């Protein structure tokens, strides 16, 4: 049971990254499952109530800030919700490193995609709608990929991971 709980977050992050890559969307269901998974796993590992509430507060702050960014069209709505659900798992102590990793990885991802968009789309790949969308200069960047990898980089330092792996 603890292995399943330990792998829940990485699996959800992999799904978020894959979904954003293939569809340029992060589903509300996935974000809700990620948030519900935190509650279940936090109860399973006996996360102290004060720490649990601080994680909730962190996610609420991130959600408000991220939706402000969404309102200004700086990020997508799915990105805003994923950031909040991710920081629910991380808490205040790991949110800044998570955001730093997200910015760095997101910048690298953006540069790679901008470079790829300058190259011609080969005929054999033109039948893949997700690749056509990724190649389209009018489309955004699937930033959920960077967010997911950043979450994975910080997850091993969370109290939940330490309780499950220890």
Backbone as ProteinMPNN parsed JSONL, in Angstrom:
{"seq_chain_A": "XXXXXXXXXXXXXXXXXXXXXXXXXXXXXXXXXXXXXXXXXXXXXXXXXXXXXXXXXXXXXXXXXXXXXXXXXXXXXXXXXXXXXXXXXXXXXXXXXXXXXXXXXXXXXXXXXXXXXXXXXXXXXXXXXXXXXXXXXXXXXXXXXXXXXXXXXXXXXXXXXXXXXX", "coords_chain_A": {"N_chain_A": [[0.823, -1.198, 0.0], [1.98, 1.234, 0.755], [3.818, 1.631, -1.283], [2.197, 2.116, -3.488], [1.012, 4.499, -2.628], [3.302, 6.071, -2.486], [4.023, 6.258, -5.161], [1.915, 7.546, -6.311], [1.831, 10.435, -6.665], [4.069, 10.894, -8.517], [3.052, 9.418, -10.713], [0.685, 10.815, -11.327], [1.801, 13.265, -12.05], [3.184, 12.498, -14.353], [1.02, 11.824, -15.977], [-0.178, 14.36, -16.222], [1.808, 15.803, -17.598], [1.975, 14.325, -19.985], [-0.649, 14.566, -20.944], [-0.777, 17.354, -21.376], [1.184, 17.648, -23.321], [0.127, 16.1, -25.459], [-2.473, 17.09, -25.875], [-2.611, 19.752, -25.181], [-3.946, 20.413, -22.898], [-4.876, 20.194, -19.476], [-6.687, 18.165, -17.593], [-9.541, 18.888, -15.534], [-10.418, 16.791, -13.967], [-8.111, 15.274, -13.539], [-6.609, 17.073, -12.001], [-8.277, 17.285, -9.77], [-8.213, 14.626, -8.863], [-5.511, 14.488, -8.187], [-5.446, 16.341, -6.065], [-7.286, 15.145, -4.272], [-5.926, 12.775, -3.876], [-3.74, 13.703, -2.417], [-4.99, 14.349, 0.033], [-5.864, 11.811, 0.896], [-3.428, 10.336, 1.01], [-1.999, 11.919, 2.818], [-3.505, 11.534, 5.131], [-3.123, 8.8, 5.391], [-0.357, 8.615, 5.97], [-0.275, 9.929, 8.327], [0.083, 12.749, 8.523], [0.672, 15.593, 10.424], [-1.985, 17.666, 11.735], [-1.608, 20.497, 11.738], [0.449, 20.789, 9.857], [-0.818, 19.705, 7.626], [-2.871, 21.593, 7.263], [-1.297, 23.808, 6.646], [-0.284, 23.035, 4.183], [-2.659, 23.077, 2.727], [-3.201, 25.834, 2.884], [-1.014, 26.849, 1.478], [-1.507, 25.838, -1.107], [-3.87, 27.212, -1.625], [-2.996, 29.898, -1.693], [-1.248, 29.774, -3.899], [-3.096, 29.061, -5.861], [-4.724, 31.374, -6.012], [-2.838, 33.336, -6.846], [-1.952, 32.142, -9.236], [-4.326, 32.069, -10.721], [-4.699, 34.758, -11.064], [-2.585, 35.224, -12.782], [-3.484, 33.695, -14.899], [-5.764, 35.154, -15.584], [-4.538, 37.358, -16.667], [-3.629, 36.246, -18.918], [-1.154, 35.026, -18.96], [-0.557, 32.44, -18.284], [-2.025, 29.173, -18.796], [-5.326, 27.994, -17.856], [-5.4, 25.347, -16.953], [-2.746, 25.036, -16.205], [-2.642, 26.778, -14.036], [-4.34, 25.502, -12.192], [-3.016, 23.052, -11.95], [-0.604, 23.887, -10.798], [-1.481, 24.71, -8.255], [-2.525, 22.282, -7.228], [-0.221, 20.758, -7.232], [1.473, 22.155, -5.455], [0.04, 21.711, -3.203], [0.843, 19.189, -2.422], [3.489, 19.789, -1.915], [3.851, 21.971, -0.123], [4.629, 25.055, 1.731], [7.425, 25.191, 2.185], [8.679, 23.965, 0.0], [7.691, 25.174, -2.213], [8.882, 27.468, -3.389], [11.405, 26.406, -4.434], [10.179, 24.619, -6.254], [8.826, 26.403, -7.987], [11.032, 27.756, -9.01], [12.406, 25.674, -10.349], [10.382, 25.117, -12.186], [10.337, 27.495, -13.682], [12.917, 27.499, -14.823], [13.001, 25.009, -16.221], [10.75, 25.401, -17.802], [11.562, 27.574, -19.348], [13.659, 26.412, -20.824], [12.195, 24.411, -22.156], [10.475, 26.041, -23.669], [12.321, 27.369, -25.351], [13.289, 25.169, -26.797], [10.95, 24.299, -28.115], [10.335, 26.601, -29.611], [12.551, 26.6, -31.307], [12.148, 24.154, -32.663], [9.797, 24.764, -33.972], [10.665, 26.354, -35.992], [11.67, 24.658, -37.825], [10.895, 22.641, -40.708], [7.854, 20.772, -40.815], [7.915, 17.425, -41.044], [6.651, 15.208, -43.594], [5.844, 12.621, -42.761], [5.265, 12.969, -40.114], [3.182, 14.678, -40.11], [0.688, 13.602, -39.897], [0.068, 13.365, -37.294], [-1.893, 14.769, -35.014], [-1.266, 15.975, -32.506], [1.41, 16.607, -32.764], [1.357, 18.348, -34.893], [-0.078, 20.434, -33.708], [1.712, 21.15, -31.668], [3.741, 22.113, -33.212], [2.645, 24.335, -34.357], [2.874, 27.763, -34.639], [1.074, 29.535, -33.611], [0.058, 28.428, -31.395], [0.28, 27.877, -27.834], [2.776, 27.036, -25.365], [3.194, 23.818, -24.026], [3.247, 24.058, -20.966], [2.741, 22.555, -18.763], [4.324, 20.322, -18.849], [6.888, 21.136, -18.004], [6.146, 21.936, -15.446], [5.345, 19.526, -14.32], [7.739, 18.013, -14.329], [9.246, 19.647, -12.648], [7.815, 19.34, -10.299], [8.35, 16.646, -9.813], [11.081, 16.802, -9.314], [11.143, 18.03, -6.834], [9.585, 16.507, -5.153], [10.749, 14.353, -3.662], [11.686, 15.541, -1.387], [9.582, 16.088, 0.237], [7.475, 15.947, 3.192], [5.646, 13.863, 3.046], [6.759, 12.055, 1.179], [9.111, 11.41, 2.564], [8.047, 10.127, 4.838], [6.815, 7.927, 3.673], [8.886, 6.646, 2.277], [10.752, 6.264, 4.174]], "CA_chain_A": [[0.0, 0.0, 0.0], [2.822, 2.429, 0.815], [4.433, 1.821, -2.599], [1.169, 2.749, -4.304], [0.911, 5.883, -2.15], [4.554, 6.741, -2.843], [4.071, 6.466, -6.61], [0.725, 8.257, -6.766], [2.194, 11.763, -7.149], [4.806, 10.82, -9.791], [2.169, 8.942, -11.782], [-0.202, 11.925, -11.681], [2.614, 14.252, -12.769], [3.432, 11.946, -15.688], [-0.229, 11.981, -16.724], [-0.366, 15.786, -16.52], [2.765, 16.174, -18.654], [1.568, 13.65, -21.214], [-1.883, 15.194, -21.39], [-0.482, 18.68, -21.903], [1.933, 17.463, -24.572], [-0.693, 15.543, -26.531], [-3.75, 17.784, -26.092], [-2.502, 21.132, -24.71], [-4.95, 20.563, -21.836], [-4.737, 19.425, -18.242], [-8.096, 18.025, -17.225], [-9.979, 19.174, -14.166], [-10.499, 15.519, -13.252], [-6.757, 14.915, -13.102], [-6.243, 17.984, -10.913], [-9.069, 16.887, -8.597], [-7.659, 13.355, -8.381], [-4.237, 14.827, -7.54], [-5.765, 16.974, -4.783], [-7.884, 14.12, -3.409], [-4.844, 11.851, -3.541], [-2.981, 14.301, -1.319], [-5.752, 14.199, 1.285], [-5.843, 10.39, 1.275], [-2.067, 9.938, 1.377], [-1.657, 12.656, 4.044], [-4.149, 10.807, 6.236], [-2.466, 7.491, 5.474], [0.962, 8.731, 6.61], [-0.412, 10.629, 9.601], [0.598, 14.114, 8.474], [0.056, 16.362, 11.512], [-3.042, 18.566, 11.301], [-1.07, 21.826, 11.445], [1.178, 20.697, 8.594], [-1.85, 19.495, 6.616], [-3.517, 22.884, 7.028], [-0.329, 24.68, 5.969], [-0.264, 22.608, 2.782], [-3.88, 23.624, 2.13], [-3.017, 27.283, 2.763], [-0.053, 27.054, 0.395], [-2.204, 25.597, -2.37], [-4.835, 28.306, -1.812], [-2.236, 31.083, -2.113], [-0.781, 29.53, -5.266], [-4.265, 29.089, -6.741], [-5.118, 32.774, -6.206], [-1.814, 33.993, -7.669], [-1.948, 31.527, -10.567], [-5.5, 32.503, -11.465], [-4.402, 36.128, -11.486], [-1.737, 35.095, -13.97], [-4.369, 33.193, -15.951], [-6.612, 36.278, -15.994], [-3.716, 38.221, -17.515], [-3.267, 35.414, -20.074], [0.255, 34.649, -18.884], [-0.531, 30.977, -18.223], [-3.321, 28.557, -19.045], [-6.13, 27.629, -16.685], [-4.939, 24.043, -16.466], [-1.468, 25.27, -15.533], [-2.94, 27.4, -12.742], [-4.89, 24.471, -11.309], [-1.963, 22.069, -11.686], [0.339, 24.492, -9.854], [-2.085, 24.652, -6.922], [-2.593, 20.886, -6.781], [1.159, 20.303, -6.995], [1.985, 22.754, -4.215], [-0.671, 21.056, -2.103], [1.735, 18.1, -2.022], [4.826, 20.284, -1.563], [3.827, 22.888, 1.017], [5.351, 26.321, 1.596], [8.874, 25.014, 2.184], [9.188, 23.505, -1.294], [7.045, 25.879, -3.314], [9.853, 28.319, -4.08], [12.227, 25.574, -5.33], [9.319, 24.119, -7.325], [8.614, 27.482, -8.951], [12.322, 28.011, -9.676], [12.588, 24.585, -11.315], [9.391, 25.306, -13.246], [10.784, 28.597, -14.54], [14.1, 27.075, -15.582], [12.6, 23.967, -17.168], [9.818, 26.007, -18.747], [12.351, 28.367, -20.289], [14.342, 25.473, -21.728], [11.15, 23.816, -22.992], [10.028, 27.065, -24.614], [13.368, 27.55, -26.362], [13.305, 23.97, -27.655], [9.76, 24.317, -28.972], [10.502, 27.691, -30.582], [13.514, 26.129, -32.295], [11.504, 23.114, -33.47], [8.788, 25.398, -34.817], [11.33, 26.972, -37.147], [12.002, 23.576, -38.755], [9.715, 22.16, -41.434], [7.202, 19.587, -40.277], [8.081, 16.344, -42.014], [5.407, 14.619, -44.078], [5.431, 11.448, -41.995], [4.771, 13.382, -38.795], [2.053, 15.581, -40.297], [-0.563, 12.91, -39.59], [-0.09, 13.327, -35.842], [-2.474, 16.061, -34.633], [-0.586, 16.591, -31.37], [2.674, 17.156, -33.242], [0.993, 19.522, -35.685], [-0.44, 21.474, -32.741], [2.947, 21.56, -31.008], [4.543, 22.811, -34.211], [1.92, 25.541, -34.759], [3.399, 28.97, -33.977], [-0.034, 30.253, -32.977], [-0.263, 27.713, -30.161], [1.142, 28.14, -26.694], [3.749, 26.01, -24.992], [2.617, 22.938, -23.004], [4.043, 24.338, -19.778], [2.497, 21.498, -17.788], [5.46, 19.394, -18.897], [7.901, 21.694, -17.098], [5.591, 21.922, -14.092], [5.37, 18.143, -13.839], [9.129, 17.649, -14.027], [9.643, 20.41, -11.459], [7.187, 18.658, -9.166], [9.096, 15.408, -9.562], [12.379, 17.156, -8.734], [10.995, 18.465, -5.439], [8.761, 15.557, -4.398], [11.5, 13.503, -2.722], [11.973, 16.304, -0.174], [8.337, 16.36, 0.956], [7.235, 15.114, 4.38], [4.925, 12.649, 2.644], [7.733, 11.128, 0.595], [10.008, 10.956, 3.635], [7.315, 9.178, 5.689], [6.538, 6.706, 2.91], [10.126, 5.986, 1.867], [11.592, 6.033, 5.35]], "C_chain_A": [[0.868, 1.263, 0.0], [3.522, 2.686, -0.53], [3.459, 2.522, -3.53], [1.031, 4.226, -3.919], [2.14, 6.691, -2.567], [4.585, 7.111, -4.327], [2.893, 7.259, -7.156], [1.071, 9.616, -7.389], [3.0, 11.701, -8.447], [3.943, 10.364, -10.969], [1.246, 10.064, -12.255], [0.561, 13.006, -12.449], [2.91, 13.785, -14.191], [2.186, 12.071, -16.56], [-0.462, 13.44, -17.126], [0.557, 16.222, -17.661], [2.351, 15.58, -19.99], [0.317, 14.287, -21.799], [-1.617, 16.555, -22.013], [0.283, 18.592, -23.225], [1.007, 17.064, -25.715], [-1.937, 16.353, -26.854], [-3.703, 19.279, -25.782], [-3.584, 21.437, -23.669], [-4.537, 19.709, -20.641], [-6.141, 19.351, -17.654], [-8.354, 18.366, -15.766], [-10.026, 17.896, -13.337], [-9.133, 15.113, -12.713], [-6.328, 15.784, -11.93], [-7.007, 17.615, -9.635], [-8.571, 15.568, -8.001], [-6.328, 13.602, -7.661], [-4.478, 15.442, -6.164], [-6.365, 15.966, -3.803], [-6.835, 13.106, -2.97], [-3.989, 12.391, -2.411], [-3.699, 14.077, 0.011], [-5.663, 12.756, 1.775], [-4.457, 9.98, 1.76], [-1.627, 10.661, 2.659], [-2.271, 11.989, 5.261], [-3.473, 9.466, 6.47], [-1.136, 7.567, 6.231], [0.903, 9.466, 7.941], [0.225, 12.013, 9.61], [-0.091, 14.93, 9.569], [-0.931, 17.405, 10.97], [-2.504, 19.944, 10.927], [-0.334, 21.824, 10.099], [0.204, 20.516, 7.425], [-2.518, 20.819, 6.247], [-2.578, 23.869, 6.333], [-0.208, 24.318, 4.486], [-1.506, 23.141, 2.054], [-3.752, 25.128, 1.898], [-2.072, 27.608, 1.606], [-0.742, 26.902, -0.959], [-3.21, 26.711, -2.659], [-4.136, 29.579, -2.296], [-1.789, 30.931, -3.565], [-1.951, 29.594, -6.247], [-4.699, 30.527, -7.039], [-4.124, 33.493, -7.124], [-1.845, 33.449, -9.097], [-3.18, 31.94, -11.368], [-5.409, 33.969, -11.85], [-3.558, 36.123, -12.746], [-2.547, 34.585, -15.166], [-5.25, 34.327, -16.482], [-5.852, 37.25, -16.891], [-3.215, 37.502, -18.765], [-1.776, 35.087, -20.123], [0.418, 33.135, -18.866], [-1.936, 30.464, -18.529], [-4.036, 28.209, -17.753], [-5.716, 26.292, -16.089], [-3.624, 24.158, -15.724], [-1.693, 25.85, -14.135], [-3.434, 26.352, -11.746], [-3.837, 23.411, -10.966], [-0.947, 22.614, -10.687], [-0.206, 24.413, -8.431], [-2.117, 23.217, -6.388], [-1.203, 20.333, -6.475], [1.681, 20.86, -5.68], [1.218, 22.263, -2.995], [0.189, 19.916, -1.548], [3.056, 18.624, -1.45], [4.854, 21.155, -0.315], [4.691, 24.116, 0.78], [6.862, 26.135, 1.45], [9.463, 24.621, 0.843], [8.57, 24.232, -2.485], [8.024, 26.764, -4.075], [10.81, 27.497, -4.953], [11.421, 25.016, -6.509], [9.119, 25.181, -8.41], [9.899, 27.824, -9.698], [12.603, 26.934, -10.716], [11.622, 24.746, -12.488], [9.835, 26.391, -14.211], [11.958, 28.177, -15.412], [13.717, 26.041, -16.643], [11.635, 24.508, -18.217], [10.532, 26.862, -19.775], [13.061, 27.494, -21.301], [13.331, 24.837, -22.689], [10.682, 24.804, -24.063], [11.055, 27.279, -25.719], [13.421, 26.373, -27.332], [12.131, 23.99, -28.617], [9.855, 25.428, -30.011], [11.49, 27.303, -31.68], [12.866, 25.109, -33.232], [10.482, 23.722, -34.414], [9.388, 26.103, -36.031], [11.68, 25.93, -38.205], [10.747, 23.139, -39.496], [9.164, 20.891, -40.781], [7.249, 18.505, -41.348], [6.728, 15.728, -42.387], [4.929, 13.459, -43.212], [4.934, 11.807, -40.602], [3.543, 14.273, -38.904], [0.719, 14.914, -39.972], [-0.809, 12.791, -38.089], [-0.605, 14.686, -35.369], [-1.74, 16.75, -33.474], [0.728, 17.227, -31.795], [2.43, 18.394, -34.12], [0.673, 20.708, -34.768], [0.804, 22.018, -32.046], [3.809, 22.407, -31.939], [3.924, 24.156, -34.623], [2.382, 26.755, -33.953], [2.313, 29.778, -33.274], [-0.437, 29.616, -31.646], [0.697, 28.126, -29.047], [2.141, 27.013, -26.499], [3.104, 25.14, -23.912], [3.446, 22.991, -21.714], [3.837, 23.302, -18.668], [3.608, 20.462, -17.752], [6.539, 19.86, -17.928], [7.421, 21.645, -15.656], [5.645, 20.514, -13.489], [6.786, 17.707, -13.478], [9.634, 18.386, -12.79], [9.045, 19.785, -10.199], [7.925, 17.381, -8.797], [10.453, 15.694, -8.919], [12.271, 17.519, -7.249], [10.296, 17.432, -4.558], [9.544, 14.758, -3.354], [11.882, 14.238, -1.435], [10.728, 16.605, 0.652], [8.218, 15.482, 2.196], [6.515, 13.812, 4.026], [5.893, 11.624, 2.081], [8.622, 10.552, 1.693], [9.326, 9.929, 4.547], [7.071, 7.854, 4.966], [7.813, 5.939, 2.576], [10.98, 5.589, 3.053], [11.245, 4.841, 6.113]], "O_chain_A": [[0.541, 2.244, -0.668], [3.789, 3.837, -0.874], [3.846, 3.421, -4.277], [0.943, 5.094, -4.788], [2.026, 7.855, -2.954], [5.113, 8.159, -4.699], [2.874, 7.608, -8.336], [0.654, 9.911, -8.509], [2.651, 12.395, -9.403], [4.088, 10.864, -12.084], [1.05, 10.238, -13.458], [0.028, 13.594, -13.39], [2.89, 14.585, -15.126], [2.285, 12.388, -17.745], [-0.895, 13.717, -18.245], [0.131, 16.926, -18.577], [2.378, 16.265, -21.013], [0.234, 14.518, -23.005], [-2.17, 16.875, -23.064], [0.044, 19.383, -24.138], [1.089, 17.621, -26.81], [-2.417, 16.315, -27.987], [-4.653, 20.0, -26.085], [-4.071, 22.564, -23.571], [-3.931, 18.647, -20.79], [-6.711, 20.37, -17.264], [-7.509, 18.163, -14.894], [-9.712, 17.911, -12.147], [-9.013, 14.664, -11.574], [-5.745, 15.284, -10.968], [-6.438, 17.635, -8.543], [-8.514, 15.415, -6.781], [-6.059, 12.983, -6.632], [-3.789, 15.101, -5.203], [-5.988, 15.94, -2.631], [-6.852, 12.635, -1.833], [-3.557, 11.635, -1.541], [-3.084, 13.664, 0.995], [-5.411, 12.519, 2.956], [-4.328, 9.347, 2.808], [-0.95, 10.065, 3.497], [-1.63, 11.889, 6.307], [-3.277, 9.049, 7.612], [-0.826, 6.689, 7.036], [1.924, 9.612, 8.613], [0.841, 12.405, 10.601], [-1.32, 14.954, 9.632], [-0.734, 17.955, 9.886], [-2.902, 20.503, 9.905], [-0.481, 22.752, 9.303], [0.388, 21.108, 6.362], [-2.706, 21.126, 5.07], [-3.023, 24.676, 5.518], [-0.049, 25.197, 3.639], [-1.42, 23.597, 0.913], [-4.144, 25.637, 0.848], [-2.317, 28.544, 0.844], [-0.577, 27.74, -1.846], [-3.381, 27.109, -3.812], [-4.626, 30.255, -3.2], [-1.937, 31.855, -4.365], [-1.806, 30.126, -7.348], [-5.007, 30.859, -8.183], [-4.525, 34.176, -8.066], [-1.773, 34.217, -10.057], [-3.084, 32.142, -12.579], [-5.982, 34.38, -12.859], [-3.783, 36.913, -13.663], [-2.318, 34.998, -16.303], [-5.456, 34.444, -17.691], [-6.439, 37.888, -17.765], [-2.473, 38.07, -19.566], [-1.208, 34.895, -21.199], [1.409, 32.605, -19.37], [-2.905, 31.222, -18.521], [-3.422, 28.139, -16.688], [-5.687, 26.126, -14.87], [-3.402, 23.465, -14.732], [-1.024, 25.465, -13.176], [-2.995, 26.322, -10.597], [-3.774, 22.933, -9.833], [-0.478, 21.877, -9.819], [0.532, 24.085, -7.503], [-1.775, 22.973, -5.231], [-1.039, 19.53, -5.557], [2.264, 20.129, -4.88], [1.7, 22.389, -1.869], [0.247, 19.713, -0.335], [3.667, 17.977, -0.599], [5.799, 21.076, 0.469], [5.392, 24.217, -0.227], [7.504, 26.845, 0.675], [10.628, 24.911, 0.572], [8.894, 23.934, -3.635], [7.987, 26.796, -5.305], [11.016, 27.852, -6.113], [11.925, 24.949, -7.631], [9.229, 24.891, -9.601], [9.861, 28.147, -10.885], [12.994, 27.245, -11.841], [11.996, 24.538, -13.642], [9.722, 26.227, -15.426], [11.986, 28.47, -16.607], [14.066, 26.183, -17.815], [11.696, 24.12, -19.384], [10.153, 26.876, -20.946], [13.068, 27.794, -22.495], [13.585, 24.739, -23.89], [10.517, 24.435, -25.226], [10.696, 27.36, -26.894], [13.579, 26.559, -28.538], [12.299, 23.727, -29.808], [9.494, 25.222, -31.17], [11.288, 27.638, -32.847], [13.018, 25.194, -34.45], [10.316, 23.247, -35.538], [8.678, 26.41, -36.989], [11.955, 26.279, -39.353], [9.644, 23.257, -38.962], [9.912, 20.057, -40.268], [6.683, 18.663, -42.429], [5.788, 15.731, -41.592], [3.731, 13.332, -42.957], [4.241, 11.006, -39.975], [2.924, 14.592, -37.889], [-0.282, 15.606, -39.789], [-1.791, 12.181, -37.666], [0.156, 15.653, -35.326], [-1.608, 17.974, -33.466], [1.122, 18.263, -31.259], [3.199, 19.355, -34.088], [1.099, 21.835, -35.021], [0.927, 23.228, -31.858], [4.518, 23.309, -31.494], [4.613, 25.012, -35.177], [2.287, 26.764, -32.726], [2.616, 30.619, -32.427], [-1.187, 30.207, -30.869], [1.78, 28.655, -29.3], [2.319, 26.155, -27.364], [2.522, 25.675, -22.968], [4.233, 22.09, -21.421], [4.652, 23.187, -17.753], [3.81, 19.798, -16.735], [7.044, 19.073, -17.126], [8.197, 21.347, -14.748], [5.949, 20.339, -12.309], [7.001, 17.097, -12.43], [10.364, 17.816, -11.979], [9.702, 19.715, -9.16], [8.103, 17.071, -7.619], [10.922, 14.925, -8.08], [13.225, 17.325, -6.495], [10.413, 17.488, -3.334], [9.031, 14.516, -2.262], [12.355, 13.609, -0.488], [10.811, 17.304, 1.662], [8.794, 14.395, 2.247], [6.758, 12.777, 4.647], [5.853, 10.454, 2.461], [8.855, 9.344, 1.742], [9.962, 8.968, 4.98], [7.116, 6.787, 5.579], [7.816, 4.708, 2.592], [11.823, 4.697, 2.958], [11.884, 4.547, 7.123]]}, "name": "protein", "num_of_chains": 1, "seq": "XXXXXXXXXXXXXXXXXXXXXXXXXXXXXXXXXXXXXXXXXXXXXXXXXXXXXXXXXXXXXXXXXXXXXXXXXXXXXXXXXXXXXXXXXXXXXXXXXXXXXXXXXXXXXXXXXXXXXXXXXXXXXXXXXXXXXXXXXXXXXXXXXXXXXXXXXXXXXXXXXXXXXX"}
